Amino acid sequence: QVQLVESGGGLVQPGGSLRLSCAASGSIFSIYAMGWFRQAPGNQRELVAAISNGGNTDYADSVKGRFTISRDNAKNTVYLQMNSLKPEDTAVYSCYASIAGKIRWGQGTQVTVSS
């Protein structure tokens, strides 16, 4: 049984920072891509950032220059450092991991940017 457990969400003021973490556990031999999606009420889910097992990264245009994705392969963990947060970044953020040809999802963590 593979599990992804997220942490680090919360309430932050505009211009602030948060760091999300997502740790994979269970029967894992190798993880390929990992990343983060987000979904705000009334909006479609969108890819925020992704990182390959080789370290190649991809970002949504809306977060380029503000968010940084990284991973620790030894810990099967992916991180999302979010700086200069804006109210429009408010959403439920969910991590994913491609493991043995299947996409696994975390439970989601709420990020709220508000004064």
C-alpha positions, 0 to 999 in steps of 0.5 A, spaced: 500 500 500 502 506 497 501 512 501 502 520 500 502 524 506 502 532 505 503 537 510 505 545 510 498 548 508 495 553 512 493 561 512 498 566 510 498 573 508 499 576 501 506 576 500 508 571 505 511 564 504 509 557 505 513 550 504 509 544 502 511 537 503 509 530 501 512 524 503 511 517 499 511 511 503 509 503 502 512 498 497 516 503 493 521 501 488 522 507 484 518 513 483 518 517 477 515 524 476 512 527 482 508 534 483 503 538 485 496 540 482 491 545 485 484 546 485 480 552 487 472 552 488 469 553 481 476 552 478 478 546 474 484 542 477 491 545 474 498 543 474 502 547 479 509 544 478 512 537 477 519 534 477 522 528 474 526 523 477 532 526 474 530 533 477 527 536 471 522 541 473 516 544 470 511 550 472 505 553 471 506 560 468 502 563 474 507 561 479 514 561 475 519 565 479 515 564 485 514 557 487 520 552 487 519 544 486 524 540 489 525 532 491 529 528 496 529 521 492 532 518 499 526 520 503 521 519 497 519 526 498 517 532 494 517 539 496 514 546 494 516 552 496 511 558 495 514 565 496 510 571 494 504 568 495 497 571 492 490 571 494 489 567 487 494 562 490 488 560 495 486 552 493 487 545 495 494 543 493 494 535 492 501 532 491 502 526 486 507 521 484 508 516 478 509 509 481 510 503 477 506 506 472 500 508 476 499 515 479 498 516 486 495 522 490 495 525 497 489 527 500 490 535 499 492 540 503 489 547 504 492 553 502 489 560 504 492 567 502 488 572 505 489 578 509 
